[in-house]
Amino acid sequence: MKNVLILGAGQSAPYLIDYMLKEAEKNDWKVTLCDRDYELAKKRINNHTRGIAVEFDVNDEAKRDNQIKNADVVINFLAPFFQPLIAFNCLSRSKHMITASYENVRVTELSNDAKKKGILILNEMGLDPGIDHMSAMRIIQNVRDNGGFIRSFVSYGSGIPAPEVKSNPLNYCITWNPRNVALAGEAGAQYMEKGKIKVLSLSQVFQRTWKVKVDDVGILEAYPNRDSLIYQELFKLHQAKTMIRGTLRYPGWSEVWLQIVKLGMPNYVIRIPELAKRSYREFTEMFVPVNASGGTLETRVANYLGINPTGKIMDILSWLGLFDDEIIGGDVKTPVEVLTKLLINKLPLPENARDMVILVHEIKASYPEQNNKKEKITSTFIEYGEPNGFTAIAKTVGLPAAIAAKLLLKGELELTGCHIPTHPEIYTKVLAELEDTGFRFNEKVEAI
């Protein structure tokens, strides 16, 4: 009996788990779900006869190795910084590994060893990264098959509340790892526009925004996402003069988050003494210079940031709880843990509400063999969550990884080495099943 090992039962995992349990029933497989929160793992398995929940500390080397040793494929949905640890362990035990996280450079270097072992280490097999790569590669290959090349590649991804959800001043709800939200933009960003490379620090990311109109949604706000230039090589777009990957939010998010970044709160390195015993107000005071002008803490923060002390941004920072006298509590030690706690408390998806996933590709192509014809291809994907059911994030992050795992277990995916889903053997098969499930990209082609 084949064993599917799933590491992590968090917000992005429920649909993956449900899919694998159904496939296990059809194919006489077993699903082992490991999480440090045993009760959460049991809840996700929900007494299914093909599933077992295991309390799991990823840092317990013996337990980790034992679980991986007994698996046929490992689906790693733990935090991204565990990716190399799991990959090394899978390599030593000659086990396939699938993740939805960006591929770590240390994992990329394992490709030759993975080929020798006859295993596949497949990263970026989620939504963004994941479905975005696969859908983009299908368009790019179609352009090439018709004798064209890509001049400009702009791609956006987002997981936000559905338009009708107006539950908080930020117009955002936490439907995936809140720590990742708190640390958005931490590495800055790099992209190319009209042949010029642009590099941004964390403090600049949320100032470099622009409007994007999304069909059936309206006007959203974009900011640059990580390093866009690596995809020029991965997608082989050497003739492209514009390469931009961006994140979409409802307008207003970036101007607020910029102030939190300027205060210095997205910090996971500094450990503050007895932080859990302090109030949120004391916490905020830590980020303001002693000589900042003004009377109250609120005024000093506004003056330090250079924003209106009675304006909308200050109202939102106050609503978020940064000036509350409430004791923080819990087991927080770093500023980003406090920030994450606030996001969880203040930005839940309301009962009966839907979240929404958006992917948009705007690709400009030229066809030298067709009288130098030029066209713009706009591909839009929108998926909604189920009220009080699977979120759109869980569906779109979990399903690609689940499909890949099924293909591996059935011997229908024979690649070895380290890959992201830009290989045709991966994206053609996975996109076909995604579309059978009801996932669709609406494509519009315009002459330019």
C-alpha positions in Angstrom: 0.0 0.0 0.0 1.5 3.4 -1.0 1.8 6.0 1.6 1.4 9.8 1.0 3.1 11.8 3.7 1.7 15.4 4.1 3.7 17.7 6.4 1.6 20.6 7.6 -2.1 21.0 8.2 -2.4 24.8 8.1 -4.7 27.1 6.2 -3.4 26.2 2.7 -3.7 22.4 3.3 -7.4 21.4 3.7 -8.2 20.9 0.0 -5.0 19.0 -0.6 -5.7 16.7 2.3 -9.3 16.1 1.2 -8.2 15.4 -2.4 -5.5 12.9 -1.3 -7.9 11.1 1.1 -10.4 10.6 -1.8 -7.6 9.4 -4.1 -6.4 7.1 -1.4 -9.8 5.5 -1.2 -9.9 4.9 -4.9 -6.3 3.6 -5.2 -5.7 1.7 -2.0 -3.3 4.3 -0.6 -2.7 5.6 2.9 -2.4 9.3 3.9 -0.3 10.3 6.9 -0.8 13.9 8.0 1.9 15.4 10.3 1.5 18.6 12.2 2.8 20.0 15.5 -0.9 20.7 16.3 -2.2 17.1 16.7 -5.8 18.2 17.2 -5.7 20.2 14.0 -4.3 17.2 12.1 -7.0 15.0 13.5 -9.7 17.5 12.5 -8.3 17.6 8.9 -8.3 13.7 8.7 -11.9 13.7 10.2 -11.8 10.0 11.0 -11.2 9.0 7.4 -10.4 5.3 7.1 -7.5 6.0 4.8 -5.9 8.7 6.9 -3.9 8.9 10.1 -2.9 12.1 12.1 0.5 12.3 13.7 1.9 14.8 16.2 5.0 16.0 14.6 8.0 18.3 15.4 9.9 18.8 12.2 13.1 19.4 14.3 12.8 15.9 15.8 15.3 14.2 13.4 14.5 10.6 14.3 10.7 11.1 13.9 11.1 13.1 10.7 13.4 10.5 9.2 11.1 7.7 10.2 8.1 9.3 8.6 9.9 10.1 5.4 11.5 6.6 5.2 8.0 5.1 5.2 6.5 7.4 2.5 6.3 7.0 -1.2 5.9 10.7 -1.8 6.3 13.7 0.6 4.1 16.7 0.2 5.7 19.5 2.3 3.3 22.3 3.3 5.5 23.5 6.2 7.0 27.0 6.4 9.4 27.7 3.5 12.5 27.8 5.6 12.1 24.1 6.3 12.3 23.3 2.6 16.0 22.4 2.5 15.8 20.3 5.7 13.0 18.2 4.2 14.6 18.0 0.8 17.9 16.7 2.2 16.0 14.1 4.2 14.0 13.0 1.1 17.1 12.8 -0.9 18.9 10.6 1.7 15.8 8.3 1.7 15.3 8.5 -2.1 11.7 9.9 -1.8 9.9 12.3 -4.1 9.1 15.7 -2.6 6.5 18.3 -3.6 6.2 21.8 -2.2 4.2 24.9 -3.0 7.0 27.2 -1.8 9.5 29.2 -3.9 12.5 26.9 -4.7 15.3 27.5 -2.2 18.7 27.9 -3.9 20.1 25.1 -1.6 17.4 22.8 -3.0 18.1 23.7 -6.6 21.7 22.5 -6.1 20.4 19.0 -5.3 19.2 18.4 -8.8 22.0 16.2 -10.1 21.9 14.1 -6.9 18.1 13.8 -7.2 18.5 12.5 -10.8 21.0 9.9 -9.6 18.6 8.7 -7.0 15.7 8.7 -9.5 13.5 11.0 -7.5 11.6 14.3 -8.3 11.9 17.3 -6.1 9.1 19.6 -7.4 8.9 23.1 -5.9 6.6 26.1 -6.6 3.7 23.7 -7.1 0.9 25.8 -5.7 -0.9 29.0 -6.9 1.6 31.8 -7.1 4.1 30.3 -7.6 2.6 27.3 -9.4 -0.6 27.8 -11.5 0.8 31.1 -12.6 4.0 29.4 -14.0 2.0 26.7 -15.8 -0.5 29.0 -17.4 2.2 31.4 -18.5 4.3 28.6 -20.0 1.3 27.4 -22.0 0.8 30.9 -23.5 4.6 31.3 -24.1 4.9 28.0 -25.8 1.8 28.7 -28.0 3.5 32.0 -29.1 6.7 30.2 -30.0 4.8 27.4 -31.9 3.4 30.2 -34.1 6.8 31.7 -34.8 6.6 34.5 -32.3 8.6 35.8 -29.3 7.7 37.6 -26.1 8.4 41.3 -25.9 6.8 42.0 -22.5 5.7 39.8 -19.6 3.7 41.2 -16.8 2.0 38.8 -14.3 -0.1 39.4 -11.2 -1.2 37.2 -8.3 -3.5 37.8 -5.4 -5.5 36.2 -2.6 -8.0 38.7 -1.2 -11.6 38.8 0.1 -14.3 38.7 -2.6 -15.5 42.2 -3.6 -18.7 42.0 -1.5 -16.7 41.4 1.7 -16.2 44.7 3.6 -15.3 43.5 7.0 -12.4 45.8 8.0 -10.7 49.1 6.9 -7.8 47.3 5.2 -10.2 45.3 2.9 -8.0 42.2 3.5 -8.6 38.9 5.3 -6.1 36.2 6.4 -6.7 33.0 4.5 -3.1 31.7 4.3 0.1 31.9 6.4 -0.2 35.2 8.3 3.6 35.3 8.9 4.1 35.5 5.1 1.7 38.5 5.0 3.6 40.2 7.8 6.9 39.7 6.0 5.7 40.6 2.5 8.4 42.4 0.6 11.2 41.6 3.1 13.8 40.8 0.5 12.8 43.9 -1.6 12.1 43.5 -5.3 13.7 43.5 -8.7 12.1 43.8 -12.1 12.7 45.1 -15.7 10.7 47.8 -17.4 11.4 48.9 -20.9 14.9 47.4 -20.8 15.9 49.0 -17.5 16.4 47.0 -14.3 14.8 48.4 -11.2 15.8 47.4 -7.7 13.8 48.2 -4.6 14.4 47.8 -0.9 11.7 46.7 1.5 10.9 50.3 2.4 10.5 51.1 -1.3 8.3 48.1 -2.4 5.1 49.6 -1.0 5.8 53.0 -2.5 6.1 51.6 -6.1 2.5 50.9 -6.7 0.2 51.2 -9.7 -3.4 50.6 -10.7 -4.5 47.4 -12.5 -8.0 46.9 -13.9 -9.2 43.3 -13.5 -12.3 42.2 -15.5 -15.3 41.4 -13.2 -13.4 42.8 -10.2 -12.5 46.4 -10.8 -9.5 48.5 -10.0 -6.8 47.0 -7.8 -3.4 48.1 -6.6 -0.2 46.3 -7.6 3.3 46.3 -6.0 6.4 44.4 -7.3 6.8 40.9 -6.0 10.3 39.5 -5.2 12.8 39.0 -8.1 11.0 39.1 -11.5 14.3 38.7 -13.4 14.9 35.1 -12.5 11.8 34.2 -14.6 13.4 35.7 -17.7 15.9 32.8 -17.6 13.4 30.2 -16.3 10.9 31.0 -19.1 13.7 31.7 -21.6 12.4 35.2 -22.4 15.7 36.7 -23.4 14.1 39.1 -25.9 11.7 40.5 -23.4 12.3 44.1 -22.4 9.7 44.2 -19.6 9.6 41.5 -16.9 7.3 42.2 -13.9 5.6 40.0 -11.4 3.3 41.9 -9.0 1.0 41.3 -6.1 -2.6 42.7 -6.1 -4.4 44.2 -3.2 -7.4 46.5 -2.9 -6.4 50.2 -3.1 -5.1 51.6 0.2 -3.3 48.5 1.5 0.2 49.6 0.5 0.1 53.1 1.9 -0.8 51.6 5.3 1.6 48.7 5.2 4.4 51.2 4.2 4.1 52.9 7.6 4.3 49.6 9.4 7.5 48.8 7.4 8.9 52.3 8.2 8.4 51.7 11.9 10.4 48.5 11.5 7.8 46.0 12.8 8.3 43.2 10.2 11.4 42.0 12.0 12.0 38.3 12.8 15.6 38.6 14.1 15.4 40.9 17.1 14.2 39.1 20.3 12.7 41.6 22.8 12.9 40.7 26.5 9.5 39.7 28.1 7.7 40.9 25.0 4.6 38.8 25.8 4.1 40.7 29.1 4.1 44.1 27.5 1.1 46.0 26.0 0.7 46.7 22.3 1.1 50.4 23.1 4.4 49.7 24.8 5.4 47.6 21.8 4.7 50.5 19.4 6.6 52.9 21.6 9.7 50.8 21.0 9.8 51.8 17.4 9.6 55.6 17.9 12.7 57.7 18.7 12.7 59.3 22.1 13.1 62.7 20.6 10.1 62.4 18.2 8.0 65.5 18.5 4.5 65.5 19.9 2.6 64.8 23.1 0.7 61.5 22.9 2.2 58.4 21.4 -0.2 58.6 18.5 1.0 62.1 17.6 4.7 61.2 18.0 4.1 58.2 15.6 2.4 60.4 13.1 5.0 63.0 13.2 7.8 60.5 13.0 6.2 58.9 9.9 5.3 62.2 8.4 1.6 61.4 8.1 -1.6 63.3 9.2 -2.2 62.5 12.9 -5.9 62.7 12.3 -6.0 61.0 8.9 -7.2 57.7 7.5 -3.8 55.9 7.9 -3.6 56.7 11.6 -7.2 55.6 12.1 -6.3 52.2 10.6 -3.1 51.8 12.6 -5.2 52.6 15.7 -7.9 50.1 14.6 -5.2 47.5 14.1 -4.5 47.7 17.8 -1.0 49.3 17.8 -2.0 51.8 20.5 -4.0 49.4 22.7 -3.2 48.9 26.4 -4.0 45.2 26.1 -1.2 42.9 27.1 0.1 41.0 24.1 0.3 37.6 25.7 1.1 34.3 24.1 4.6 33.1 23.3 5.8 36.0 21.2 9.5 37.0 21.2 10.0 39.0 18.0 8.3 42.0 16.5 7.0 40.0 13.5 5.3 37.6 15.9 3.4 40.4 17.5 2.4 41.7 14.0 1.3 38.3 13.0 -0.8 38.0 16.1 -2.5 41.3 15.3 -3.2 40.2 11.8 -4.8 37.0 12.9 -7.0 38.7 15.5 -8.0 41.7 13.3 -8.3 40.2 9.8 -10.3 37.0 10.0 -12.5 35.9 7.0 -16.0 36.5 8.4 -18.5 33.6 8.7 -20.3 33.0 5.4 -17.8 35.1 3.5 -15.8 34.1 0.4 -12.2 34.8 -0.4 -11.0 35.2 -4.0 -7.9 34.3 -5.9 -6.8 36.2 -9.0 -4.0 35.6 -11.5 -3.5 37.9 -14.5 -1.0 37.6 -17.3 -0.4 40.5 -19.7 1.9 39.3 -22.4 2.9 41.2 -25.5 4.2 39.1 -28.4 5.7 39.8 -31.9 5.5 37.5 -34.9 8.3 38.3 -37.4 7.1 35.6 -39.9 3.6 37.1 -39.9 4.5 40.6 -41.2 5.8 41.4 -37.8 2.3 41.2 -36.3 2.1 42.3 -32.6 -0.5 41.3 -30.1 -1.4 41.6 -26.4 -2.6 38.4 -24.7 -4.5 39.0 -21.4 -5.2 35.9 -19.4 -7.4 36.2 -16.3 -8.1 33.5 -13.7 -10.5 34.1 -10.8 -11.6 31.5 -8.3 -13.9 32.0 -5.3 -13.9 30.2 -2.1 -16.9 28.4 -0.6 -18.6 30.2 2.3 -17.7 28.2 5.5 -16.0 25.6 3.2 -12.8 25.4 1.3 -11.2 28.8 0.7 -10.0 29.8 -2.8 -6.5 29.8 -1.4 -6.8 26.2 -0.1 -8.2 25.0 -3.4 -5.7 26.8 -5.7 -2.6 26.1 -3.5 -3.4 22.6 -2.6 -4.8 21.1 -5.8 -1.7 21.5 -8.1 0.5 19.7 -5.5 -2.1 17.0 -5.0 -2.4 16.4 -8.8 1.4 16.2 -9.1 1.5 13.7 -6.2 -1.2 11.5 -7.8 0.7 11.6 -11.2 3.9 10.5 -9.4 2.2 7.7 -7.5 0.6 6.4 -10.7 3.8 6.5 -12.7 2.5 9.2 -15.0 5.2 11.8 -14.1 8.7 10.4 -14.9 10.9 13.4 -14.4 13.8 13.3 -12.0 15.9 16.1 -10.5 14.8 19.4 -9.1 12.1 21.2 -11.1 9.5 23.9 -10.9 6.4 23.4 -13.1 7.7 25.0 -16.3 8.4 21.7 -17.9 5.8 20.6 -20.4 5.4 17.2 -18.9 4.3 18.8 -15.7 2.2 21.8 -16.8 0.3 20.1 -19.7 -0.9 17.2 -17.4 -1.6 19.3 -14.4 -3.4 22.1 -16.3 -5.6 19.5 -18.0 -6.9 18.2 -14.6 -7.2 21.7 -13.2 -9.5 22.6 -16.1 -11.5 19.4 -15.7 -12.0 20.5 -12.1 -13.4 23.8 -13.3 -10.4 26.1 -13.1 -10.3 28.3 -16.2 -8.2 31.1 -17.6 -10.2 33.5 -19.8 -7.9 34.7 -22.6 -8.3 37.9 -24.6 -6.1 38.7 -27.6 -5.8 42.2 -29.0 -3.8 43.5 -32.0 -1.3 46.3 -31.0 
